[in-house]
Amino acid sequence: MKWMTSSATAVAALTLAACAGPQPAPPAAAPANWQASLPKSGEPVAGADWWKRFDDPLLAELIGEAQAANPGVQQALARLAQARALAGAWGGAPQVNAAISSQRSKPVPPAGQSLQTLNLAGLDARWEVDLFARARQQDAAQEARAEASGYDAAGVRISLAAEVAQSYLGLRACELQERIAGQDADATAKLASLSAERLRVGFEAPGNNALLQAAASDGQNRRLAQQAECQVLVKQLVALGLGDEAALRARLAERQAKLPEPGRFALNAVPAQTLSQRPDLAAAAAQLRAAWAEAGAAQAARYPQLTLSGSISRGELRVGGGSSEGNGWSIGPALSLPLFDGGARKSQAEAAKAGFDLAQAGYRAAVLNAVREVEEGLVRLEANLARESHARSSAQNYAAAFAATEQRWRSGLASVAELEEARRLALAAQSAEVQLQRERIGAWIALYKAAGGGWNAATDAANAR
C-alpha cells in the first residue's frame, strides 16, 4: 500500500508538470511599428468615455442612454452573468448529499401478510482527489470563459458607442445635405419662375425655359429624397435603444444640421501598447487560456482517478406491531483505472488540443484584423485632413462662380446652359465638402474604436467588482 501511494504521487507530479504547466503567452502577431502616419497632436485616450470629448453634449447623452437600454448590451451582460455563475462552482469540492426515504410494502405470501414500513435517513460524501489537475483545469477554463465574457461585454459597449456616434454623425450630415438641397431647390424654383415670366414676354427661348423648369423639378426631387434619408437615420437611432421617437426628435431639433466635432487624441507609437487596450483581443487571449486548460483537463482524464467516499445512515423497520432500528456507515477509497474505452478519451484529448490550436489561430487573426483597422483608420484620417481644405476652397469658388454666372444670365450675358452647369458644379462641391467633413469625423470615431475606445482592463475589472 505504501508503494502504491508513492508511485501515485510520482506519477501525479509528472503529469501535473505536463498538464498544468505555465499558461501559454498569446502568440505575437503585432508589427513593431505602425506603417501609417500617426495623428500629429492631441491628448492620449483616457477612460472609456471618448464620446464626451466631442463638442456636442447631446451625443454623450445618447450614447449613455443607448448603452443602458440596448438589447445587444443586455444580452452581453446576461451572457457574462451566466459565465460567472458557471465559474463560481469549484469542481474539486467535496460533494455531500442528504437523503431521507420512507417505503411501505406488503410482502407476497408465504412471507407474511403484515405491512412493512422502512424509514431511512443518511448522509453521503464523495471527494475526487484531483491527482492530475483535471478538476482544477476545468475550473480554470470556466474562469477564463467568464473573463472572456466580461471583455466581450466591454467590446459590445464600445461598438455600440461607435455605432451611435456614426449614426448621429450621419444624421447631422444628412440634415446639412438636406439644407443644401432645400436652398438649391428654392433658388432654382425662383430662377424657373423668372424664366417663365421672361418666356411670357418673349425674352426667353422655350428650350431655355424648359431646362430651368427641369432643374427646378430635379431640385425638389433631391430635397424630398434627402428628407426621406434623414427620417430613416432617426429611426435607426431609435432602434439602437434611444426610446420614444417623438421625444428623440424634439431633442435632436436643438442642434439640427450641426456636425459634432471630436477632440483630437494621440495614438501610442507602439502597436502592442495600443492593441492591449482592445477588449476583443483580451477576450481572444482569455479564450486561448480556456482552450489550453480544457486541453489539459482532457489529457488528465486519460489517467487514473482516485475517489474518497463515505456514508452514514440510520434506519427503522416496522413490521406489524413491532419495529427495529439500526445505524450503518461506510468509508473508503476507490481507484478508477481507464483500461479500454474504444479510444474515446484519446479522441477527446486530441480534439481539445486541436481546439487550443484553433484558439491560437483565432487570436493571431484577431490581432491582424485589429492592426488592419488601426492602419486603415490612420490612412483615412490623414487623407481626409489633407483633402478638407481643398474641398472647402472648391465649394467657395464654385459658389462664387455660380453667383457671377447668375448675375450675367439676369443681364442677358450668359446662357441658361452656362447657368445650369455652374449651379450643378456649385451644388456638387457643397455636397462633397459636407461628405468629406463627415468622413473625417467618422475616421476619428473609427480610430477611437480601433484603438480600444479608451478601454482599460484594470479599470474594467475594478468596475465589475
N, C-alpha and C positions, 0 to 999 in steps of 0.2 A: 504493500500500500504506500509506503514511503517512497519507493522507487517510482511508482506511478505518479505521485504528486510532484516529484522533482522533474520528471520527464514532461509532464503537462506544463509546468512553469517555464521550462526551457523553450518548448515549442511556442508557448504564448508569447514569450519575449521576442522570438524570431519573427513571428507573424505580425506582431504589433509594429515592428520596425518596417515591415513590408506594406502593411495595410493602413497604418495610422501615422505615417511619417509627416514631415512638414508639408503644409498645404502648398500647392504649386503657385508660383507667381504667374499672373496673366502674361501671355506671350507678347513681346514687344512688337508693335506694328506702326508706331507713330514715327514720322520723319524727324530728323534732327532740327530742321528749320522750316519755317513757312516759305513757300515759293512766291506767294503774292505779297504785295506791299501792305504793311500794317497801317492802321489809322495813325496819322501824324500827331494827333493831340487828343486830349480827353483824360478823364479820370478812370482808374480801374473799376471794373464792375464790382459793386458792393451790395450784398444782400440779394434776396430773391424777389425784389420789387423794382426791377428795372423800368417798368412802365411808369413809375412815379417820376422818372427823370424827363418825361415829356412835359411840354408847356400846357398840356390840356388836362386839368384835374378830372374831367368827366371820364376820360379814358381809364384812369386808375380806378375810378368808382365802378365802371362797368366790368373791368377785369375781376375786381374783388367779388362783385355780385355773381358773376358767371362761375367763378371757382367755388362759390358756396352752393350753387343750385344746379350746376351742370350734371346731367346723368352720367356722363363719362367719368367725371371725378368721383361721384358717389359709388360707381361700380369699382373703381380702382381702390377706394377706401374700404369697400366691403371685401374685396379680394385680400387686402392687407390684413384686415381683422381675421379673416378666415385662416390665412397663413400663420399669423401669430398664435391663433388658438391651437393649430396643429403642432406648432413648435413648442407650445407650453407643456406638452406631456413628455415626461422623461421615460424613454423606452427601457432603461435599465433598472427602473424602480421595482421593488418587490410588489407582488400582487397579493392582496388579502381579500378574501370574499367570505361573507357570512351566509349561511343557508339555514332555513327553518322549513320543515315539512311535516305534514300530518296526513296519514293514509289510513283509510278504513276499508276493511275487506272481509269477505266471508269465504273460508276455505271450502273446497269441494269435498264431499263425503268420500271415503270414510274418515277424513282428518278431523271432522267435527262440525257441529252446527253453530258454534259460538262465533259472534262477530269479534274481529280483531282490530285494534287501533294502534298504529305505530307512530309515535311522535319523535322527531329527530331535530337537533339543533347543533350547529358546529361552525368552526372556522377553518378555512383552507388558506394556506400561504404558499406562494411559489416565487422563487427568485432565480433568474438565469445569471450565473456567474459569467460576466462578459469577458471571457478569456481572450478572444481575438478581436475585441473592439467593434463587433458587429452593431450592437445597440448604440454605442457612442457615435459610430459613423452615421447611422440613421438619424440620430438626434442632430448631429452637425449638419446633415443635408437639409433637414427641416428648418433649422435656424437660418441657413444660407438662403433657402427659398423665401422665408419670411423677410429676410433682409432685402432680397431682390424685389419683393413685392412693395416694400417701402420705397425703394428707388423708383420703381415703376410709377407709383402714385405721384411722386415728385415730378417725374417726367411728364405725366399727364397734365399736371397743373401748369407746367412751363409751356407745353404745347398748346394748351387751351388759351393761356395768356397771349401767346403769339398769334393764335387764330383770331381771337377777339380783336387784337390790335390791327391785324391785317384787314379784317372785315370793316372795322371802324375807319381805317385809313381809306379803304376802297369806297366807303360811303361818302366820306368828305371829298374825295377826288371826284366821285360821280356828281356830287352836288355842284362842284366847281364846273365840271363839264356841262351840267345842265344849265348853269347860269350863262356860260359862254354860248351854248346853243340857243338859249332864250334871247339873249342880246342880239345874236345874229339873226334869229327869226324875226324879231321886232324891226331891226334895221332893214332887213330885206323886204319885209312887208311894206314899209314906208317907201322904199325905192320902187317897188312894184306899183304901189298906189300912184306915186308921182309919174311913173311911166305910163300908166293907163290914162292919166289926165293929159299927158303930153300927146298920147296917141289920139285922144278925142279931139284935140285942137289941131292935129296934123303936124306936130313937131317930133313924132316918134314913129319909126317904122314898125309894122305889125310883128315882124320877126324879132326885133329887139324887145318889144313888149312881151312877147311870148317867152323869151328867155328869162326875163326878170320875174314873170309870173311863175315859171317853173322853179326858179331859185327860191321864191317865197314859199311855195309848197314844199320844196325839199327842206327848207329851214324848219317849218312846222313839223315835218315828219321826224327830223333829227331831234327836235325838242321832246316830242312825245316818246320816242324810243329811249332817250336818256332818262326821262321821268320814270318810265317803267323799270329801268335798270336800278335806279335808286330805291324804288319801292321794294324790289327783290332783296337788295342788300339790307334794308331794315328788317325784313322778315328773317334774313339769315342771322342777324344779331339776336333776334328773339329766340330762334331755335337753339342758340348756344346757351340759353338759360337765363335770359335777361327779363323774364316775366312779361307783364302786360304790355301789349304793343302800343296802345294809346298813351300810356304813361311814358313809355320809352320815346315815342315821337315828340312828346312835349319837352323832354329833357334834351333831345338831340337838336331841337329848333334853336337853342341858345347860341350854339357855335356853328351854325349852318355854313357849309362851304369853306370852313377854315381847316387847313391841314395841320395835324398835330406835329410839332417839331420835336425830335428826340434830342436828348443830351448826348454829346459825344462820349465815348469811353475808349480806354486803351486796352489793347489785347496783349496778353503775355506773349513775349517773343519766343518762348519755349513751348512747342506744341504739346509736349507731355503735360506741362503745368495747366495749359488751357483745357485739355481733354479730361483732366482729373476733375474738372468742375461739371462734367456732364453726368446726370443721373442714369442715363441709359447705358453708359459704359460701366458705371458702378454696378448696375443691375446685371450686366453681362458677366462681370467679374464674379459676382456673388453666385450666379448660375453655374459658373465654372467650378467654384468651390463645392457647390452642392453636387455636381456631377462627379467630382473627384471623391467625395465622401460616399456617394452611392456606389461607386466602383469598389471602394474599399469594403463596404458592407457586403456587397455581393461576393467578393472574394472570401471574406471571413465566413460566410455562410457555408463554404465548402469544407470547413474544419469542424472538429467535434464541438458539441455544446454541452456544458455542464449545468445542471439544474438542481437546486436545493428546494425541497418541498416538504411540507408538514401539515398535519391537521389535528384538531381535537374535536371531539363530538360527545354529545350526551343524548341517550335515547331512552324511551319509555314504551313498553309493550303492554297493552291491556287486552286480556282475553277473558270474556265472560265477566265475572265479578272480581278477578284477580289482576295484578299488574306486577311488572318487574322493571327495574331501572338499571342503567349501567353507563360507564364512561369509556371512551376509546381515544387513542391517539396514534399518530404515525409520524415519522420524520426520517429523512434520508436523502442522499444524493442520487442523481440519475445522469448517466453519461450517454449522450447520443452520438453514435459514430456513423456518418453517412458512408455507406458501402456501395450501393448501386441505386441510381435514380434515372437511368437512361440518358445521362448527360445533361439533365435539366439545370443543375447548379452551375456546371461549367458554361452552359449556354447563357445563363443569366449573368455570370461574371463577364463573359466576353461582350455581351450586349451592353453592360454597364460601362465597360472600357470604351466601347465604340461611342457610347453617349458622352463620355468625357472628351474623346477626340472631336466629336461634333460640337461640343460646347467651346472647345479651343478654337475651332474654325469659325464658329459664330462670333466669338469675341474679336478675332482678327478682322472679320468682315465688318463688325460694328465700328471698330477703330478706323478702318479705311473709309467707311462711309462718313464718319464724323470729320475726318480730315478733309474729305471732299466738300462737305457742307461749309466748313470754315473757309476753305480756299475759294470756293465759288462765291461765298458772301463777300470776301475781300475784293475779289475781281470786280464783281458787280458794283460794289460801293465805290471803288476807285474810279471806275468808268463813269458812273453817274455823277460823281462830284466833278469830274473833268468836263462832262458834257453840259452840265446845267447852265453855266454862264453863256455858252454858245446858244443854247435853246432860248434863254431869256433875250439875248440880243436879236436872235432871229424873229421872235414874236414881236418885239418892239419895232423893228424895222419893217416887217411885213404890215403891221398895223399902220405905220406912218405912210407906207406906200399905198395902202388901200384908201386911207383918208385923202391923200393927194389925188388919186385916180377918181374918187367920187366927186371931188371938187371940180376936176376937169370935165367929168361927164355932165355935171349940172350946168357947166358953162358951154357945153356942146363941143368940147375939145377932145373927148375920149369916147370910144365906142362902148356899147354895152358888153361886148365880149371882153374888152380890157377890164371893165369894172368887175365882171363876174370872175375873171381869172384872179384879179387882185383880192377879191373877197375870199375866194376859196383858199388862196395861199395864206392869208391872214388868219382865217379860221383854223386851218391845219396847224399853223405854227403855235397858236394859242393852245390848242388841244395837246400838241406834242410837249409843250412846256409843262402843262399840268401832269401829263403822263410821266414825264421824266422826274418831276418832283415826287410823285407817288412812288416811282421805282427806287429813288434814292432813300426815302424814308422806309420803304419796305425792305431795302437792303440792310438798313440798320437793325430793323426788327429781326430779320433772318439771321443776322450776325449775332445779335443778343442770344437768340435761341441756340444757334450752333455752338456758341461759347458756353453753353450751360445755363443761360438765363440768370446768372448770379447765384446758382445753387451751390451750397456748401455742405459736404457730408457731415461735418461736425455739428453745424447749426441744425441741420435736418434731424440728426439723431437726438439733439437736445430738445427740439420742439416735439418730437414723437413721444418723449417720456412723460 
